[in-house]
Each structure stands twice: as C-alpha cells, then as structure tokens.
Amino acid sequence: MIEQPAQIHHSYLRLIGAMALWGGVPVVMKVTLSGLDPATFNFFRYLLALTILFPLLKYNRVPRIPARVKVYLMLLGACTLFPYSELFLIGLEHTSAATAGLLNGLTPVIVLLLGLLLRMERPTWRIIVGMLVSYAGVYYFISTGQPATGTTHGDIYGIFLVSLAVIAFSVFSLSNSKHNRNYPSLVVTTYVFLGTFLAFIPATIWDWWTQPAQHVGMANVAGILYMAVPVSVIGYLWFSHGACALGVYKSGLFLNLVPVFAVGFSILFLQERLASRQWLGVLVILAGIVWTSIARSPPAAGNAESTVEIKQN
C-alpha cells in the first residue's frame, strides 16, 4: 500500500532531522574527541547504541530474519561503517569541521555513480548537472578557497581520510537501502551496528595495548552519548525510514544538507571562519542541491526500485 501524503511528509521531516543530527558530528567531535583514540571512542559509541537497539527489537517484536542475512548485515557494518567511523574521526583531527562537513557533499554523487555502475540508477540530465555543480562547489572550496589558517600537509591528510570515509559510507547507503526494502529498518540497523561494534573490538584492544594511559573525561562521555543516541540510534533509524519511503535516490539527495548544517554549526559554536572565496564554494554547493532536489526521479531501473521502496513502512 502506497503511503499517504502525511506519511510522506513525515519521511521528509525524518530525513531533515537526521541530516541536522549528522551535521553536528564534526562540531561535537572537534570539542569532545580530544584525549581519546577514535577506535576507543567508537567502541563505546556502538556498545551504547546496541544496548538501546536490542531491547527495542524485543519490545517491538519484529519478525526474525535468516541467519545468513544477519551475517551479511554484520559484514556490511564491518566493511563500511567501521572504516567510515574510524577514518572520519581520524581525518577530523587533521582538518577543520567545516571542511569535513563539506566533503560529505560528495556522498550523493558517489551513491548515484555506484547506482549507475550497478545499473540501479539512470540519472536524467538535470540530476547530472546538479551533481556536477555540487561537486564543483566542493572542489572549489577545498582547492581554491583557502582557510583562514592556511592549508598545510596535515589538512591534505585529513581531507584524504575523510574522503575515504565518505566513499565507505556511500557504499553502505546503497547496500543498506536494498535490505531496508525487505526487512524492518530496526533489524537492519541493529545487525549492521553489531558488525561494526565487533570490528572495533580488536582495534580498541590494540589502542589500549599501545596507549594504556587514555583518560575518559566528561567531554568524551558527552561526545559518546551524542554519537550513540541522537546520531546512531535516532539518526540512522530516521534515515532508514525515510529511505524506505522515498527510495535511495531521493533520500540520497538529503545528504547534501549535512555539509550545510555542519558549516552552520561550525561557525556558530566553533567560531571557525570561511574566507570570502570559500563562501562562493558554499553557494555553488547550495545551487547544486536546489537544482538536483527539484529533478524528477530517474527512469528505468531506478523507477522500479523506488516503487518497491515506497511501499515499505
């Protein structure tokens, strides 16, 4: 049964809410990650998230899924969310929160290119133009617009790591949307997080072995709470619900809002400054978002999958 307009509107609101929560990640991590290794941070983040998700599974009495699907979802988390979470936080230590947030603008481009490669999407000319405009804005911001503190080798290293993290998340988004069409979002999210958590166990043990003097302060605890509950549990569930209702194409467009929120939060809370030339890059990115958002859904294979997705709850 196709969802009613009110339910579709709720899906849009969930996606916007998830993007706002994710847009705050660079700012929160800049403030709370100091003194704690990223692997240890993510270990406690996903541990706390799982202590919330598994009781929710039992409370909602969701149907059981085959063991092979559970294994696949756990492998998906270990191969995508694990490198994404680790590389993003390490890269954030070497670049500004605004730059890390703007790099997320590449996510919809990569998702659509992967969908095209796998014959899941066939973008229209309007979508292609919108992607190119957004990509041009990100490229201009990084290569031409110079941060107020200047560009260093550390900045380039951070940009490289965050870019790898964005690619990993793009692969996750495409694979995750496929399983959300067949299984409840709560089940998919829980087992993906379980695989991610298990992947962080050896990484965390290695960190404790090589850096035994790590100290968990109140700022670290606050960051773990934010990343575990609003970002991981609420954000991923909202994103999954929205993707089920609108499809991988339309939900992917909302990821363009993440850098917008990230830049706003960076200026508001971290007093980070953008050089005048960088503002042009931001405007170009926003132009690409608007242009692509008003495009029609892609034809052929993309339409078939979107129709199936809209029928999901």
C-alpha positions as CSV (number, residue, x, y, z in Angstrom):
1,M,0.0,0.0,0.0
2,I,1.4,3.4,-1.0
3,E,2.0,5.8,1.8
4,Q,-0.4,8.7,2.3
5,P,0.8,12.3,1.8
6,A,1.1,12.9,5.6
7,Q,3.3,9.8,5.9
8,I,5.5,11.1,3.1
9,H,5.8,14.4,4.8
10,H,6.9,12.7,8.0
11,S,9.5,10.9,5.9
12,Y,10.9,14.2,4.7
13,L,10.9,15.5,8.2
14,R,12.8,12.4,9.5
15,L,15.4,12.8,6.8
16,I,15.9,16.5,7.5
17,G,16.2,15.7,11.2
18,A,18.7,13.0,10.6
19,M,20.8,15.4,8.4
20,A,20.7,18.0,11.2
21,L,21.9,15.5,13.8
22,W,24.7,14.3,11.4
23,G,25.7,17.8,10.5
24,G,26.5,18.4,14.2
25,V,29.0,15.5,14.2
26,P,32.1,17.5,13.1
27,V,31.4,20.2,15.7
28,V,30.8,17.7,18.6
29,M,33.8,15.6,17.7
30,K,36.1,18.6,17.5
31,V,35.1,19.5,21.1
32,T,34.8,16.1,22.7
33,L,37.3,13.7,20.9
34,S,40.5,15.2,22.5
35,G,42.5,12.8,24.6
36,L,40.6,9.7,23.4
37,D,41.6,7.5,20.5
38,P,38.9,7.2,17.7
39,A,38.7,3.4,18.0
40,T,38.1,3.5,21.7
41,F,35.6,6.3,21.2
42,N,33.6,4.3,18.6
43,F,33.8,1.1,20.7
44,F,31.8,2.8,23.5
45,R,29.6,4.6,21.0
46,Y,28.4,1.4,19.3
47,L,28.2,-0.5,22.6
48,L,25.9,2.1,24.0
49,A,23.8,2.2,20.8
50,L,23.4,-1.6,20.8
51,T,22.2,-1.6,24.5
52,I,19.3,0.6,23.2
53,L,18.6,-1.2,19.9
54,F,18.4,-4.8,21.1
55,P,15.8,-4.0,23.8
56,L,13.9,-2.1,21.1
57,L,14.0,-5.2,18.9
58,K,12.5,-7.3,21.7
59,Y,9.9,-4.6,22.6
60,N,8.7,-4.2,19.0
61,R,8.6,-8.0,18.4
62,V,10.0,-7.7,14.9
63,P,10.0,-10.9,12.8
64,R,13.1,-13.0,12.8
65,I,15.4,-12.9,9.8
66,P,17.5,-15.7,8.3
67,A,20.9,-16.2,9.8
68,R,22.7,-15.6,6.5
69,V,21.1,-12.2,6.3
70,K,22.3,-11.4,9.8
71,V,25.8,-12.4,8.8
72,Y,25.6,-10.3,5.7
73,L,24.4,-7.2,7.6
74,M,27.2,-7.7,10.2
75,L,29.8,-7.9,7.4
76,L,28.3,-4.8,5.8
77,G,28.8,-2.9,9.0
78,A,32.4,-4.2,9.4
79,C,33.3,-3.3,5.8
80,T,31.6,0.1,5.6
81,L,30.6,1.7,8.9
82,F,33.7,0.5,10.6
83,P,36.2,2.2,8.2
84,Y,33.8,5.2,7.9
85,S,33.6,5.8,11.6
86,E,37.4,5.3,12.2
87,L,38.6,7.3,9.2
88,F,36.2,10.1,9.7
89,L,37.3,10.8,13.2
90,I,41.0,10.4,12.5
91,G,40.6,12.8,9.5
92,L,38.7,15.2,11.6
93,E,41.8,15.6,13.8
94,H,43.7,16.9,10.8
95,T,41.3,19.2,9.2
96,S,38.5,21.7,10.1
97,A,35.0,20.7,10.9
98,A,33.7,22.9,8.1
99,T,35.9,21.1,5.5
100,A,34.9,17.7,6.8
101,G,31.3,18.6,6.6
102,L,31.5,19.9,3.1
103,L,33.3,16.7,1.9
104,N,30.1,14.9,2.8
105,G,28.6,16.7,-0.1
106,L,30.3,14.2,-2.3
107,T,28.2,11.3,-0.8
108,P,25.1,11.7,-3.1
109,V,27.4,11.9,-6.1
110,I,29.2,8.7,-5.2
111,V,25.9,7.0,-4.4
112,L,24.4,7.9,-7.8
113,L,27.6,6.9,-9.6
114,L,27.6,3.5,-7.9
115,G,24.0,3.1,-8.6
116,L,24.7,3.8,-12.3
117,L,27.6,1.4,-12.4
118,L,25.4,-1.4,-10.8
119,R,22.5,-0.4,-13.1
120,M,20.4,0.7,-10.2
121,E,20.0,4.3,-11.3
122,R,19.9,6.1,-14.7
123,P,20.2,9.8,-13.9
124,T,18.5,12.4,-16.0
125,W,20.4,15.3,-17.4
126,R,19.1,17.5,-14.6
127,I,20.4,15.2,-12.0
128,I,23.8,15.0,-13.7
129,V,24.1,18.8,-13.9
130,G,23.1,19.1,-10.2
131,M,25.8,16.6,-9.2
132,L,28.4,18.3,-11.3
133,V,27.5,21.7,-9.8
134,S,27.7,20.4,-6.2
135,Y,31.0,18.6,-6.9
136,A,32.4,21.8,-8.4
137,G,31.5,23.7,-5.3
138,V,33.2,21.2,-3.0
139,Y,36.3,21.2,-5.3
140,Y,36.4,25.0,-5.3
141,F,36.1,25.2,-1.6
142,I,39.0,22.8,-0.9
143,S,41.4,23.7,-3.7
144,T,40.8,27.4,-4.3
145,G,39.3,28.8,-1.2
146,Q,42.0,28.9,1.5
147,P,41.1,28.5,5.2
148,A,41.9,31.4,7.4
149,T,44.8,29.4,9.0
150,G,46.2,28.4,5.6
151,T,46.4,24.9,4.0
152,T,49.0,22.5,5.4
153,H,50.1,18.9,4.8
154,G,48.0,17.9,7.8
155,D,44.9,19.5,6.1
156,I,45.6,17.4,2.9
157,Y,46.0,14.2,5.0
158,G,42.7,14.9,6.8
159,I,40.9,15.6,3.6
160,F,42.2,12.3,2.2
161,L,41.0,10.3,5.2
162,V,37.6,12.0,5.3
163,S,37.2,11.4,1.6
164,L,37.8,7.6,2.1
165,A,35.3,7.7,4.9
166,V,32.7,9.3,2.6
167,I,33.3,6.6,0.0
168,A,32.7,3.9,2.6
169,F,29.5,5.5,3.8
170,S,28.3,5.8,0.2
171,V,28.7,2.0,-0.3
172,F,26.8,1.5,3.0
173,S,24.0,3.7,1.9
174,L,23.5,1.8,-1.4
175,S,23.6,-1.6,0.2
176,N,21.6,-0.6,3.2
177,S,18.7,0.7,1.1
178,K,18.4,-2.7,-0.6
179,H,17.9,-4.6,2.6
180,N,15.6,-1.9,4.1
181,R,13.1,-2.9,1.3
182,N,12.9,-6.5,2.6
183,Y,13.4,-6.2,6.3
184,P,12.4,-3.7,9.1
185,S,14.8,-0.8,9.4
186,L,15.3,-1.5,13.1
187,V,16.5,-5.0,12.4
188,V,18.9,-3.9,9.6
189,T,20.3,-1.1,11.7
190,T,20.9,-3.3,14.8
191,Y,22.8,-6.0,13.0
192,V,24.8,-3.6,10.9
193,F,25.8,-1.8,14.2
194,L,26.6,-5.2,15.7
195,G,29.1,-6.0,12.9
196,T,30.6,-2.5,13.3
197,F,31.0,-3.0,17.0
198,L,32.7,-6.4,16.7
199,A,35.1,-4.9,14.2
200,F,36.1,-2.2,16.7
201,I,37.0,-4.8,19.4
202,P,40.4,-5.7,18.0
203,A,41.1,-2.1,17.1
204,T,40.3,-1.0,20.6
205,I,42.4,-3.7,22.2
206,W,45.3,-2.6,20.1
207,D,44.8,1.0,21.2
208,W,44.6,0.0,24.9
209,W,47.8,-2.1,24.4
210,T,49.8,0.7,22.7
211,Q,48.2,3.7,24.6
212,P,47.3,2.4,28.1
213,A,47.2,5.9,29.6
214,Q,44.0,7.1,27.8
215,H,41.6,9.0,30.1
216,V,37.9,9.3,29.6
217,G,36.7,12.7,30.7
218,M,33.3,14.3,30.9
219,A,33.7,15.9,27.4
220,N,34.4,12.4,26.0
221,V,31.3,11.0,27.7
222,A,29.2,13.7,26.3
223,G,30.5,13.1,22.8
224,I,29.9,9.3,23.1
225,L,26.3,9.9,24.3
226,Y,25.6,12.3,21.4
227,M,27.1,9.9,18.8
228,A,25.4,6.8,20.3
229,V,21.8,8.1,20.8
230,P,21.0,11.1,18.5
231,V,23.4,10.3,15.7
232,S,23.5,6.5,15.7
233,V,20.1,5.3,17.0
234,I,17.8,8.2,16.1
235,G,19.7,9.5,13.0
236,Y,20.2,6.1,11.3
237,L,16.7,4.9,12.1
238,W,15.2,8.2,10.7
239,F,17.4,7.9,7.6
240,S,16.4,4.3,7.1
241,H,12.7,5.1,7.4
242,G,13.0,8.0,5.0
243,A,14.9,5.9,2.5
244,C,12.2,3.2,2.6
245,A,9.5,5.7,1.9
246,L,11.3,7.8,-0.8
247,G,13.9,5.5,-2.2
248,V,17.7,5.5,-2.4
249,Y,17.7,8.4,-5.0
250,K,15.6,10.9,-3.1
251,S,16.9,10.1,0.3
252,G,20.5,10.4,-1.1
253,L,19.7,14.0,-2.1
254,F,19.1,14.9,1.6
255,L,22.7,14.0,2.4
256,N,23.6,17.3,0.7
257,L,22.1,19.0,3.7
258,V,24.8,17.6,6.0
259,P,27.5,20.0,4.9
260,V,25.1,22.9,5.2
261,F,24.3,22.1,8.8
262,A,27.9,21.3,9.5
263,V,29.1,24.7,8.2
264,G,26.4,26.5,10.2
265,F,27.2,24.7,13.4
266,S,31.0,25.2,12.9
267,I,30.5,29.0,12.5
268,L,28.0,29.1,15.4
269,F,29.8,27.0,18.0
270,L,33.5,26.8,17.0
271,Q,33.9,30.3,15.7
272,E,35.5,28.9,12.5
273,R,35.8,31.4,9.7
274,L,35.4,30.9,6.0
275,A,37.5,33.0,3.7
276,S,35.5,35.2,1.3
277,R,36.4,33.0,-1.7
278,Q,35.1,29.9,0.2
279,W,31.7,31.4,0.5
280,L,31.4,31.2,-3.3
281,G,32.0,27.4,-3.0
282,V,29.3,27.1,-0.4
283,L,26.8,29.0,-2.7
284,V,27.7,26.7,-5.6
285,I,27.1,23.6,-3.5
286,L,23.7,25.0,-2.4
287,A,22.8,25.8,-6.0
288,G,23.6,22.2,-6.9
289,I,21.4,21.0,-4.0
290,V,18.4,23.1,-5.1
291,W,18.8,22.2,-8.8
292,T,19.0,18.4,-8.1
293,S,16.3,18.4,-5.5
294,I,13.7,19.6,-8.0
295,A,14.7,17.0,-10.5
296,R,12.3,14.1,-11.3
297,S,13.1,10.6,-10.3
298,P,15.4,8.7,-12.7
299,P,13.8,6.3,-15.2
300,A,14.2,2.7,-16.0
301,A,15.8,0.6,-13.2
302,G,15.6,3.4,-10.7
303,N,11.9,3.7,-11.0
304,A,11.2,0.1,-10.4
305,E,13.2,0.1,-7.2
306,S,11.7,3.3,-6.0
307,T,8.2,1.9,-6.4
308,V,9.0,-1.0,-4.2
309,E,10.7,1.2,-1.6
310,I,7.6,3.5,-1.3
311,K,5.5,0.5,-0.4
312,Q,7.7,-0.2,2.7
313,N,6.8,1.2,6.2
